[in-house]
Amino acid sequence: WTGGWWTFDDFFRAYGEPTGLSLALGSDGQPRVAYSWHSSTDIFEDNGLDFVVRSAAGWQRTALYGGGEWVAIGAPALALDATDAPQIASGIYNEVSPPGGPPNSPPYSIVHFRNTPSGWERAPLDEPGYSNDPPRVSLALEPEGHPIVAYTAPSGNALKVASYNVSGWQIEMVDPAGGGDMSLAL
Protein backbone atom coordinates (compact mmCIF):
# COMPACT_ATOMS: atom_id res chain seq x y z
CA TRP A 1 0.00 0.00 0.00
CA THR A 2 1.57 3.26 -1.08
CA GLY A 3 -1.03 5.54 0.48
CA GLY A 4 -3.14 5.77 -2.66
CA TRP A 5 -3.02 2.33 -4.27
CA TRP A 6 -1.71 -1.22 -3.93
CA THR A 7 1.44 -2.29 -5.72
CA PHE A 8 2.05 -5.93 -6.62
CA ASP A 9 5.38 -7.67 -6.59
CA ASP A 10 6.27 -11.26 -7.55
CA PHE A 11 8.83 -13.08 -5.44
CA PHE A 12 8.07 -16.67 -6.48
CA ARG A 13 8.89 -17.42 -10.11
CA ALA A 14 9.45 -21.16 -10.03
CA TYR A 15 7.41 -23.71 -11.92
CA GLY A 16 5.42 -24.77 -8.87
CA GLU A 17 2.82 -23.14 -6.69
CA PRO A 18 2.96 -21.93 -3.09
CA THR A 19 1.17 -24.22 -0.63
CA GLY A 20 1.49 -22.10 2.50
CA LEU A 21 3.00 -18.81 3.58
CA SER A 22 3.67 -16.58 6.54
CA LEU A 23 4.44 -12.83 6.43
CA ALA A 24 6.31 -10.56 8.85
CA LEU A 25 7.38 -6.93 8.50
CA GLY A 26 10.87 -5.96 9.59
CA SER A 27 11.71 -2.83 11.54
CA ASP A 28 12.59 -1.26 8.16
CA GLY A 29 8.99 -1.82 6.99
CA GLN A 30 10.09 -4.36 4.37
CA PRO A 31 8.26 -7.69 4.10
CA ARG A 32 9.77 -11.05 4.90
CA VAL A 33 7.95 -14.17 3.72
CA ALA A 34 8.40 -17.85 4.49
CA TYR A 35 6.56 -20.13 2.08
CA SER A 36 6.25 -23.78 1.20
CA TRP A 37 5.68 -24.85 -2.38
CA HIS A 38 4.92 -27.90 -4.51
CA SER A 39 5.48 -28.67 -8.16
CA SER A 40 4.28 -31.62 -10.20
CA THR A 41 5.18 -31.80 -13.87
CA ASP A 42 4.73 -35.04 -15.76
CA ILE A 43 6.58 -37.65 -13.65
CA PHE A 44 8.63 -35.17 -11.63
CA GLU A 45 7.63 -33.72 -8.27
CA ASP A 46 9.48 -31.15 -6.22
CA ASN A 47 8.77 -29.45 -2.88
CA GLY A 48 10.49 -26.76 -0.88
CA LEU A 49 10.54 -24.29 1.97
CA ASP A 50 11.94 -20.85 1.11
CA PHE A 51 12.49 -17.52 2.85
CA VAL A 52 12.48 -14.22 0.95
CA VAL A 53 13.14 -10.64 2.01
CA ARG A 54 12.61 -7.52 -0.07
CA SER A 55 15.35 -4.91 -0.20
CA ALA A 56 16.29 -2.05 -2.55
CA ALA A 57 17.94 -4.68 -4.78
CA GLY A 58 14.71 -6.69 -5.06
CA TRP A 59 13.68 -10.01 -3.53
CA GLN A 60 16.42 -12.13 -2.02
CA ARG A 61 15.55 -15.84 -1.74
CA THR A 62 17.04 -18.48 0.54
CA ALA A 63 16.08 -22.12 -0.01
CA LEU A 64 15.81 -23.71 3.44
CA TYR A 65 14.60 -27.20 2.60
CA GLY A 66 13.69 -29.09 -0.54
CA GLY A 67 13.38 -32.44 -2.16
CA GLY A 68 11.61 -34.63 -4.63
CA GLU A 69 8.35 -36.51 -4.47
CA TRP A 70 9.20 -38.09 -1.11
CA VAL A 71 9.23 -34.73 0.65
CA ALA A 72 6.19 -32.74 1.77
CA ILE A 73 6.22 -29.47 3.69
CA GLY A 74 3.39 -27.94 5.68
CA ALA A 75 2.52 -24.27 5.87
CA PRO A 76 5.28 -22.43 7.74
CA ALA A 77 5.05 -19.99 10.65
CA LEU A 78 7.46 -17.02 10.62
CA ALA A 79 8.52 -14.63 13.39
CA LEU A 80 11.25 -11.97 13.61
CA ASP A 81 13.31 -11.27 16.72
CA ALA A 82 14.28 -7.79 17.95
CA THR A 83 17.14 -7.66 15.40
CA ASP A 84 14.87 -8.80 12.53
CA ALA A 85 16.53 -12.24 12.44
CA PRO A 86 13.90 -14.70 11.15
CA GLN A 87 12.80 -17.92 12.78
CA ILE A 88 10.52 -20.40 11.00
CA ALA A 89 8.66 -23.54 12.10
CA SER A 90 7.00 -26.08 9.83
CA GLY A 91 5.87 -29.69 9.61
CA ILE A 92 8.16 -31.57 7.23
CA TYR A 93 7.78 -35.07 5.85
CA ASN A 94 11.06 -36.92 6.37
CA GLU A 95 12.72 -38.49 3.38
CA VAL A 96 14.03 -41.33 5.54
CA SER A 97 11.18 -43.29 7.07
CA PRO A 98 11.68 -44.72 10.56
CA PRO A 99 11.15 -48.50 10.57
CA GLY A 100 7.82 -49.94 11.66
CA GLY A 101 5.57 -47.11 10.49
CA PRO A 102 2.11 -47.67 9.05
CA PRO A 103 1.91 -48.12 5.27
CA ASN A 104 0.99 -45.14 3.04
CA SER A 105 1.37 -42.66 5.89
CA PRO A 106 4.36 -40.32 5.82
CA PRO A 107 6.53 -39.68 8.89
CA TYR A 108 6.35 -35.96 9.72
CA SER A 109 8.55 -33.95 12.08
CA ILE A 110 8.15 -30.46 13.47
CA VAL A 111 11.26 -28.52 12.43
CA HIS A 112 12.55 -25.12 13.60
CA PHE A 113 14.82 -22.93 11.45
CA ARG A 114 16.79 -19.99 12.84
CA ASN A 115 18.95 -17.52 10.94
CA THR A 116 22.12 -16.85 12.96
CA PRO A 117 25.23 -14.79 12.13
CA SER A 118 26.90 -18.04 10.99
CA GLY A 119 23.95 -19.07 8.77
CA TRP A 120 20.69 -20.99 9.02
CA GLU A 121 20.35 -23.66 11.71
CA ARG A 122 17.74 -26.44 11.60
CA ALA A 123 16.51 -28.48 14.58
CA PRO A 124 13.72 -31.08 14.93
CA LEU A 125 11.41 -30.35 17.87
CA ASP A 126 9.62 -33.65 18.39
CA GLU A 127 9.91 -37.28 17.40
CA PRO A 128 8.61 -38.07 13.90
CA GLY A 129 5.04 -39.26 13.76
CA TYR A 130 2.76 -40.59 11.09
CA SER A 131 0.05 -38.50 9.50
CA ASN A 132 -1.68 -38.10 6.16
CA ASP A 133 -1.55 -34.31 6.51
CA PRO A 134 1.30 -31.99 7.50
CA PRO A 135 1.09 -30.89 11.15
CA ARG A 136 -0.09 -27.33 11.76
CA VAL A 137 2.22 -24.87 13.52
CA SER A 138 2.17 -21.43 15.12
CA LEU A 139 5.31 -19.58 16.25
CA ALA A 140 5.93 -16.71 18.69
CA LEU A 141 9.14 -15.33 20.18
CA GLU A 142 9.83 -14.31 23.75
CA PRO A 143 11.43 -10.86 24.24
CA GLU A 144 14.86 -12.55 24.42
CA GLY A 145 14.20 -14.17 21.03
CA HIS A 146 13.56 -17.68 22.38
CA PRO A 147 10.99 -19.46 20.20
CA ILE A 148 7.76 -21.05 21.35
CA VAL A 149 6.04 -23.32 18.84
CA ALA A 150 2.46 -24.58 19.16
CA TYR A 151 1.69 -27.54 16.89
CA THR A 152 -0.47 -30.53 16.25
CA ALA A 153 1.58 -33.61 17.02
CA PRO A 154 2.75 -35.54 13.96
CA SER A 155 1.15 -38.69 15.40
CA GLY A 156 -2.47 -37.85 16.11
CA ASN A 157 -4.22 -34.57 16.83
CA ALA A 158 -2.65 -33.77 20.21
CA LEU A 159 -1.88 -30.09 20.68
CA LYS A 160 1.65 -29.51 22.01
CA VAL A 161 3.87 -26.54 22.79
CA ALA A 162 7.65 -26.60 22.45
CA SER A 163 9.72 -23.85 24.04
CA TYR A 164 13.44 -23.30 23.81
CA ASN A 165 15.77 -22.28 26.64
CA VAL A 166 19.42 -22.87 27.60
CA SER A 167 18.62 -26.53 28.34
CA GLY A 168 17.23 -27.10 24.85
CA TRP A 169 13.69 -27.79 23.69
CA GLN A 170 11.02 -28.46 26.34
CA ILE A 171 7.78 -30.06 25.11
CA GLU A 172 4.44 -29.87 26.91
CA MET A 173 1.12 -31.50 26.08
CA VAL A 174 -1.64 -28.87 26.00
CA ASP A 175 -4.61 -30.97 24.87
CA PRO A 176 -4.37 -34.71 24.11
CA ALA A 177 -7.55 -34.55 22.01
CA GLY A 178 -6.12 -31.57 20.15
CA GLY A 179 -7.86 -30.37 17.11
CA GLY A 180 -7.05 -28.52 13.94
CA ASP A 181 -5.76 -24.99 13.63
CA MET A 182 -4.32 -22.93 16.44
CA SER A 183 -2.79 -19.51 16.95
CA LEU A 184 -0.14 -18.55 19.48
CA ALA A 185 0.56 -15.09 20.87
CA LEU A 186 2.63 -13.88 23.82
C-alpha positions as CSV (number, residue, x, y, z in Angstrom):
1,W,0.0,0.0,0.0
2,T,1.6,3.3,-1.1
3,G,-1.0,5.5,0.5
4,G,-3.1,5.8,-2.7
5,W,-3.0,2.3,-4.3
6,W,-1.7,-1.2,-3.9
7,T,1.4,-2.3,-5.7
8,F,2.0,-5.9,-6.6
9,D,5.4,-7.7,-6.6
10,D,6.3,-11.3,-7.6
11,F,8.8,-13.1,-5.4
12,F,8.1,-16.7,-6.5
13,R,8.9,-17.4,-10.1
14,A,9.4,-21.2,-10.0
15,Y,7.4,-23.7,-11.9
16,G,5.4,-24.8,-8.9
17,E,2.8,-23.1,-6.7
18,P,3.0,-21.9,-3.1
19,T,1.2,-24.2,-0.6
20,G,1.5,-22.1,2.5
21,L,3.0,-18.8,3.6
22,S,3.7,-16.6,6.5
23,L,4.4,-12.8,6.4
24,A,6.3,-10.6,8.9
25,L,7.4,-6.9,8.5
26,G,10.9,-6.0,9.6
27,S,11.7,-2.8,11.5
28,D,12.6,-1.3,8.2
29,G,9.0,-1.8,7.0
30,Q,10.1,-4.4,4.4
31,P,8.3,-7.7,4.1
32,R,9.8,-11.1,4.9
33,V,7.9,-14.2,3.7
34,A,8.4,-17.9,4.5
35,Y,6.6,-20.1,2.1
36,S,6.2,-23.8,1.2
37,W,5.7,-24.9,-2.4
38,H,4.9,-27.9,-4.5
39,S,5.5,-28.7,-8.2
40,S,4.3,-31.6,-10.2
41,T,5.2,-31.8,-13.9
42,D,4.7,-35.0,-15.8
43,I,6.6,-37.7,-13.7
44,F,8.6,-35.2,-11.6
45,E,7.6,-33.7,-8.3
46,D,9.5,-31.1,-6.2
47,N,8.8,-29.5,-2.9
48,G,10.5,-26.8,-0.9
49,L,10.5,-24.3,2.0
50,D,11.9,-20.9,1.1
51,F,12.5,-17.5,2.8
52,V,12.5,-14.2,1.0
53,V,13.1,-10.6,2.0
54,R,12.6,-7.5,-0.1
55,S,15.4,-4.9,-0.2
56,A,16.3,-2.1,-2.5
57,A,17.9,-4.7,-4.8
58,G,14.7,-6.7,-5.1
59,W,13.7,-10.0,-3.5
60,Q,16.4,-12.1,-2.0
61,R,15.6,-15.8,-1.7
62,T,17.0,-18.5,0.5
63,A,16.1,-22.1,0.0
64,L,15.8,-23.7,3.4
65,Y,14.6,-27.2,2.6
66,G,13.7,-29.1,-0.5
67,G,13.4,-32.4,-2.2
68,G,11.6,-34.6,-4.6
69,E,8.4,-36.5,-4.5
70,W,9.2,-38.1,-1.1
71,V,9.2,-34.7,0.7
72,A,6.2,-32.7,1.8
73,I,6.2,-29.5,3.7
74,G,3.4,-27.9,5.7
75,A,2.5,-24.3,5.9
76,P,5.3,-22.4,7.7
77,A,5.1,-20.0,10.6
78,L,7.5,-17.0,10.6
79,A,8.5,-14.6,13.4
80,L,11.3,-12.0,13.6
81,D,13.3,-11.3,16.7
82,A,14.3,-7.8,18.0
83,T,17.1,-7.7,15.4
84,D,14.9,-8.8,12.5
85,A,16.5,-12.2,12.4
86,P,13.9,-14.7,11.1
87,Q,12.8,-17.9,12.8
88,I,10.5,-20.4,11.0
89,A,8.7,-23.5,12.1
90,S,7.0,-26.1,9.8
91,G,5.9,-29.7,9.6
92,I,8.2,-31.6,7.2
93,Y,7.8,-35.1,5.8
94,N,11.1,-36.9,6.4
95,E,12.7,-38.5,3.4
96,V,14.0,-41.3,5.5
97,S,11.2,-43.3,7.1
98,P,11.7,-44.7,10.6
99,P,11.2,-48.5,10.6
100,G,7.8,-49.9,11.7
101,G,5.6,-47.1,10.5
102,P,2.1,-47.7,9.1
103,P,1.9,-48.1,5.3
104,N,1.0,-45.1,3.0
105,S,1.4,-42.7,5.9
106,P,4.4,-40.3,5.8
107,P,6.5,-39.7,8.9
108,Y,6.4,-36.0,9.7
109,S,8.5,-33.9,12.1
110,I,8.2,-30.5,13.5
111,V,11.3,-28.5,12.4
112,H,12.5,-25.1,13.6
113,F,14.8,-22.9,11.4
114,R,16.8,-20.0,12.8
115,N,19.0,-17.5,10.9
116,T,22.1,-16.9,13.0
117,P,25.2,-14.8,12.1
118,S,26.9,-18.0,11.0
119,G,23.9,-19.1,8.8
120,W,20.7,-21.0,9.0
121,E,20.4,-23.7,11.7
122,R,17.7,-26.4,11.6
123,A,16.5,-28.5,14.6
124,P,13.7,-31.1,14.9
125,L,11.4,-30.3,17.9
126,D,9.6,-33.6,18.4
127,E,9.9,-37.3,17.4
128,P,8.6,-38.1,13.9
129,G,5.0,-39.3,13.8
130,Y,2.8,-40.6,11.1
131,S,0.0,-38.5,9.5
132,N,-1.7,-38.1,6.2
133,D,-1.5,-34.3,6.5
134,P,1.3,-32.0,7.5
135,P,1.1,-30.9,11.1
136,R,-0.1,-27.3,11.8
137,V,2.2,-24.9,13.5
138,S,2.2,-21.4,15.1
139,L,5.3,-19.6,16.3
140,A,5.9,-16.7,18.7
141,L,9.1,-15.3,20.2
142,E,9.8,-14.3,23.8
143,P,11.4,-10.9,24.2
144,E,14.9,-12.6,24.4
145,G,14.2,-14.2,21.0
146,H,13.6,-17.7,22.4
147,P,11.0,-19.5,20.2
148,I,7.8,-21.1,21.4
149,V,6.0,-23.3,18.8
150,A,2.5,-24.6,19.2
151,Y,1.7,-27.5,16.9
152,T,-0.5,-30.5,16.3
153,A,1.6,-33.6,17.0
154,P,2.7,-35.5,14.0
155,S,1.1,-38.7,15.4
156,G,-2.5,-37.9,16.1
157,N,-4.2,-34.6,16.8
158,A,-2.6,-33.8,20.2
159,L,-1.9,-30.1,20.7
160,K,1.7,-29.5,22.0
161,V,3.9,-26.5,22.8
162,A,7.6,-26.6,22.4
163,S,9.7,-23.9,24.0
164,Y,13.4,-23.3,23.8
165,N,15.8,-22.3,26.6
166,V,19.4,-22.9,27.6
167,S,18.6,-26.5,28.3
168,G,17.2,-27.1,24.9
169,W,13.7,-27.8,23.7
170,Q,11.0,-28.5,26.3
171,I,7.8,-30.1,25.1
172,E,4.4,-29.9,26.9
173,M,1.1,-31.5,26.1
174,V,-1.6,-28.9,26.0
175,D,-4.6,-31.0,24.9
176,P,-4.4,-34.7,24.1
177,A,-7.6,-34.6,22.0
178,G,-6.1,-31.6,20.2
179,G,-7.9,-30.4,17.1
180,G,-7.0,-28.5,13.9
181,D,-5.8,-25.0,13.6
182,M,-4.3,-22.9,16.4
183,S,-2.8,-19.5,16.9
184,L,-0.1,-18.6,19.5
185,A,0.6,-15.1,20.9
186,L,2.6,-13.9,23.8
